[in-house]
Protein backbone atom coordinates (compact mmCIF):
# COMPACT_ATOMS: atom_id res chain seq x y z
CA UNK A 1 0.00 0.00 0.00
CA UNK A 2 1.57 3.31 -1.00
CA UNK A 3 1.78 6.03 1.59
CA UNK A 4 1.73 9.78 0.95
CA UNK A 5 2.74 12.64 3.22
CA UNK A 6 -0.25 14.09 5.06
CA UNK A 7 -0.76 17.07 7.35
CA UNK A 8 -2.48 16.43 10.69
CA UNK A 9 -3.73 18.85 13.36
CA UNK A 10 -2.51 18.46 16.95
CA UNK A 11 -5.29 17.92 19.45
CA UNK A 12 -3.24 19.60 22.21
CA UNK A 13 -2.00 22.85 20.66
CA UNK A 14 -3.97 22.99 17.40
CA UNK A 15 -0.91 23.37 15.17
CA UNK A 16 -0.50 21.33 12.00
CA UNK A 17 2.33 18.79 11.69
CA UNK A 18 3.46 16.45 8.91
CA UNK A 19 2.72 12.73 9.04
CA UNK A 20 5.26 11.48 6.54
CA UNK A 21 5.01 8.37 4.39
CA UNK A 22 7.86 6.81 6.37
CA UNK A 23 6.07 7.40 9.67
CA UNK A 24 2.89 5.92 8.22
CA UNK A 25 4.79 2.79 7.13
CA UNK A 26 6.34 2.55 10.60
CA UNK A 27 2.94 2.84 12.29
CA UNK A 28 1.47 0.20 9.96
CA UNK A 29 4.43 -2.12 10.59
CA UNK A 30 3.88 -1.87 14.34
CA UNK A 31 0.16 -2.56 13.98
CA UNK A 32 -1.01 0.90 15.08
CA UNK A 33 -4.46 1.60 13.69
CA UNK A 34 -4.81 5.28 14.64
CA UNK A 35 -2.88 8.28 13.37
CA UNK A 36 -0.89 10.29 15.94
CA UNK A 37 -3.10 12.88 17.64
CA UNK A 38 -0.32 15.17 18.94
CA UNK A 39 2.62 16.91 17.32
CA UNK A 40 6.16 15.98 18.30
CA UNK A 41 6.52 18.91 20.72
CA UNK A 42 3.32 18.07 22.59
CA UNK A 43 4.30 14.38 22.76
CA UNK A 44 7.68 15.32 24.25
CA UNK A 45 6.07 17.67 26.77
CA UNK A 46 3.83 14.86 28.01
CA UNK A 47 6.66 12.38 28.66
CA UNK A 48 8.36 13.93 31.73
CA UNK A 49 5.03 14.88 33.32
CA UNK A 50 3.55 11.39 33.15
CA UNK A 51 1.95 10.03 36.30
CA UNK A 52 4.10 7.55 38.31
CA UNK A 53 1.33 4.93 38.05
CA UNK A 54 1.77 4.91 34.28
CA UNK A 55 5.38 3.74 34.60
CA UNK A 56 4.46 1.01 37.12
CA UNK A 57 7.69 1.52 39.08
CA UNK A 58 9.65 4.31 40.72
CA UNK A 59 13.02 5.31 39.27
CA UNK A 60 15.83 5.65 41.82
CA UNK A 61 18.60 6.74 39.46
CA UNK A 62 21.88 5.13 38.43
CA UNK A 63 22.61 3.67 41.88
CA UNK A 64 19.69 1.27 41.77
CA UNK A 65 19.59 -2.31 40.59
CA UNK A 66 17.63 -3.66 37.63
CA UNK A 67 18.04 -0.58 35.46
CA UNK A 68 16.67 1.88 37.99
CA UNK A 69 13.47 0.05 38.85
CA UNK A 70 14.08 -0.67 42.52
CA UNK A 71 16.53 0.55 45.16
CA UNK A 72 19.62 -1.55 45.68
CA UNK A 73 19.56 -3.36 49.01
CA UNK A 74 22.90 -2.97 50.80
CA UNK A 75 24.12 -5.24 53.61
CA UNK A 76 26.73 -4.42 56.29
CA UNK A 77 29.90 -6.51 56.32
CA UNK A 78 33.44 -6.49 57.69
CA UNK A 79 36.31 -6.50 55.20
CA UNK A 80 38.25 -9.76 55.37
CA UNK A 81 41.53 -8.01 54.59
CA UNK A 82 41.63 -4.72 56.52
CA UNK A 83 38.76 -5.22 59.02
CA UNK A 84 36.97 -2.01 58.02
CA UNK A 85 33.15 -1.93 58.03
CA UNK A 86 31.64 -1.75 54.53
CA UNK A 87 28.38 -2.32 52.71
CA UNK A 88 27.90 -4.83 49.91
CA UNK A 89 24.96 -5.38 47.50
CA UNK A 90 24.65 -9.07 48.42
CA UNK A 91 23.94 -10.97 51.62
CA UNK A 92 27.35 -12.03 52.98
CA UNK A 93 27.76 -15.66 53.96
CA UNK A 94 30.19 -16.71 56.66
CA UNK A 95 32.14 -19.16 54.48
CA UNK A 96 33.60 -16.56 52.06
CA UNK A 97 35.54 -13.36 52.71
CA UNK A 98 34.02 -9.99 51.86
CA UNK A 99 36.23 -7.07 50.84
CA UNK A 100 35.79 -3.29 50.97
CA UNK A 101 36.06 -1.47 47.62
CA UNK A 102 39.71 -0.47 48.20
CA UNK A 103 40.84 -3.99 49.10
CA UNK A 104 38.75 -5.52 46.33
CA UNK A 105 40.36 -3.32 43.67
CA UNK A 106 43.81 -4.04 45.15
CA UNK A 107 43.10 -7.78 45.02
CA UNK A 108 41.94 -7.54 41.39
CA UNK A 109 45.11 -5.74 40.34
CA UNK A 110 47.30 -8.56 41.75
CA UNK A 111 48.25 -11.46 39.46
CA UNK A 112 46.21 -14.64 40.05
CA UNK A 113 49.20 -16.60 41.43
CA UNK A 114 49.76 -14.07 44.23
CA UNK A 115 46.05 -14.06 45.15
CA UNK A 116 46.00 -17.84 45.46
CA UNK A 117 49.17 -17.92 47.57
CA UNK A 118 47.82 -15.22 49.93
CA UNK A 119 44.73 -17.35 50.72
CA UNK A 120 46.78 -20.24 52.06
N, C-alpha and C positions, 0 to 999 in steps of 0.2 A: 504494500500500500504506500503510495507516494505521500510524503508530507510536505507542506508548504508553510513558510513563516506566517505567523498570525500575530495580531496585536490584541492583548487582553487588558482588562481594566481591573486594577487592584481593589479588592473589597475593603481594605483597611484605609488607604490614603486616597483612592480614586484616580491615581495616575495610571497612564497606559504603559505597558511593558511588553517587549517582544517575547513570543513563545516560538522559538526557532524550530526548524525541521529536525535538527539534531536532538533537541530536548524532547520533542514529541516522540521520536523513535526511542529515546531512552525510557520515557514514561511507559510506552507501549511494551517495551522489552521487560520492564519490571512488573507489568500487569496492572498498572494504575489506570483506572477508568476515567477519573475526573481530571480536568485541566487544573493547573495551579490557580489558586484564588488570590494570592498575594504576590506583590513584586518582590524582587530579591532583597531590597532594603527592609521591607516590612517583615519578611521571613527572618532576616538576621536580627532584627530588633526583638523578635519574640523569643529567640533561643535563650539568651541569658536570663530573661525574666520568667522562665517556665516554673511552674509550681514544683516543689520537691516531690510530691506524690507522683508526678508524671515520670520522673526518673527512676522511681522505685528503690533508690538507695541514696545515701548521703555521701558526698565526696569529702574525703579528709585530706586531700592533697598528695604530694609525692611520697610522704613518709608513711603511707598506708599500704597494706597488702592487697593483693588481688586487683591491681590497677586502680586503686583509689576508692574501692567500694566499701571497705570496712576498716576500722582502725586496727593497727598492728598491735597485737597483745605482746607485751614485754614481760619477761620473768627475771627476778633477781638471781644472781649467781656470784660465786667467788672465783676469781681467776686461778687456774691451776698452776700458773707459772709465777706470778708476782703477788698473789693473795689479795689484790684489790677487788672491791665490790664493783660489779658491772651488771648490765641488763642485756639479755639475749632474746631474740624473737622465737625461741623454742623452749619447751619445758625441759630443763636439764635433768639428766638421769645421773645417778650416783656412780655408775660404772665407767663413765668417760669424762675426761677433763674438759672444762670450759675455759676459754681464754677471753681476756678483754681485747678490744680492738687493736691496741698497740702490740700486745704480745702475739696476737693472731697474725698481724701483718709481718712481724719479725719472724715468726715461725714459717710463714709462706715464702719469705725471701731466702731462707736457708735451703741448701741442697737436700734432697731426700735422704741421703746416707747419714747426714748429721742429725736430722730429725729422728730417724729410727734409732740411732745410737744414744740420743739423749733420753729416750723413753725407758731404756733398760736400766 
